[in-house]
Amino acid sequence: MKHVSPKCEIHTFDLKAFTLQDSTKASMRNKDFTAEAKKVGVTFHHWGLGEITKRMRNMKTFKKIITTLKHEGRTIDLMKIDCERCEYQQFRQWLQDWKDMGLTVRQVMLEIHNSDLPHVVDLFNEFQRAGYVMFHKEANYLGEAKSIEAAFLLLSTDFQKE
């Protein structure tokens, strides 16, 4: 951490690491990573991204996360999102929450699962309307779900005009 600004905050969120008690990988997945993360300057949160449901109790929307962390009006340099297919149901709400909370996210790295049509086109279009341009993508064929890792950079929407 000696090469990172002392003003830098690193937060990681993983609901699965704490709640998949019935999994055959339970010993690894149920480990509380909080102490390990703290050793390297990272704050670990056992939250999933989204609305609370009967089945998923430890969830928070971006609006709630931003409020809880007191990040209203802040600039986030890099945000990595891998929410295991929640992207199609939630991406519009993410963009709205960021706007409502005055949050500027300069770069978004997003794992996009299965490239479901027309949802993936809607996702790309909405990110573009919000000022994001894709600058990198790569296939991710690990695991069961085929996905791509996409990276977006926030630019002025004037940049995208002809």
N, C-alpha and C positions, 0 to 999 in steps of 0.2 A: 504494500500500500504506500510505500515511500514515493512512488511516482504519480500518485493521485492527489489532487488538491484536497486540503483538509476541509474545504467547503463542500466537497462531493459527498452525496448520500447515495448509497446503493441499497435498494430494497428488492427482495425476491419474494414471490408468493407461490405457494404450492399446496393446494388443498389435499392432493393425493398423498403427499408425504406423511400426512397425519391421519387420514380417515379411511384408507382402504384396508380395513381390518380383516376382511374375509379373503383377501388375495393370497395366492400361494407365495407371493413375494412380500408378505406382510412384514417380515423382520426388517427388511430394508426400507420399505415404504413407510412404516410406522415410526421410523426413527425421528426424533425431534432434532432438527438441524439447527435450531436456534443458537446453541452454544458454539457449534462448529463455524457457523456463518459469522458470528460475532468476532471470532479469532482473526478473521481476515477483513474485518471492517464492513461486513454486510449485515443488514437487518432482515431476518427471515420472518415471514408472516404465514400462518396457516390459514389462508383465505383463498377461496376460489373466486373467479371473476364472474359476476352475474347476480341475479336476484335470488333471494332466499326462497327455497321450496321445502316441502315436507321432507324430501329425500336429501336435499343439499342444504344443511343448516348454516354452514360457516362460509357464506358467500357475501360478497360486497360488490356493488357497482363501482365504476370508476368515480362517480360523484361522491360516494360514501368513502372510498379509499382516499381521494384527494382531501376531503374534509377531515378524516381521521388523522392523516399525516400532516395536516395544516399546510398543504401545498397549493392553496388557492393563489392564483395570479403568478405562479412560478413558471420557470422554463425547465423542461426536462430535455436533456441532450439526447438521450437514447432510451427507448422503451422496446423491450422484447416481449412479444405476446405469443404464447402457445397455449391455447385454452381448449384444445382437443375438440374442435368442431363448433365451438360456441361463436366463432367469428361471424358466421353467416347470420345468426340471429341477433348479434349484439353490435356489429360495427357501426351502425348508424347512431346507436346510443352512445358509444365511445366518443365519436366525433362531437356529438351534442354536449355530452358531459364536459369534455375538455373545453369547449367554447363557453358553456355556462359558468364554469369555474375559473375562467381566465387562464387556463393552462395552455402553454405552448409546448408542443412535443415536436422537437426538431427532426428527429429520425425515428422511424418505427420499423422494427424487424418483426415480421408476422409469419407464423407458420399457417399456411392455407391448405386445408385438407380436401382431398378428392376433386378439387376444381369443379364443384357442382355448378351446373348451368341452370338457370341464368344467374344464380347467386354470386358467383365469382366475378361476373361482368359487373353486376351492381356494386360489389365491393370496390373494384378498381375504379369505377366511375365516381363513386362517392368520395373516395380518397382524393381523386384528381380534382373534383369540385372544391374540396377543402384545401387545395393547394399542394398536395403531395404528388411527387413524381417517383416512379419506380426506378431505382438505379441498379438494382441487383436482384437476381432470382437464381435459384438452383433447385434441382430435384432432391427430394428427401424420400428415399424408398425404404428406410429402416422401419421396422414394425409392420403392423397390419395395414394401417392407413397410408395410402399414397398421398404425398403432399409436396408442396413447394415452400421453400424459405424465400420470402420476398422482403426486400428492404425499400423503404420509401423515405424520401427527403422532403421536408417542407420548404417550399419556395413561394415567393409571391405569386399570386394567380396572374399577375401581369406578365410574368415570365412565360406563361403558357399561351398567351394570346399571339395571334399572327400579326 
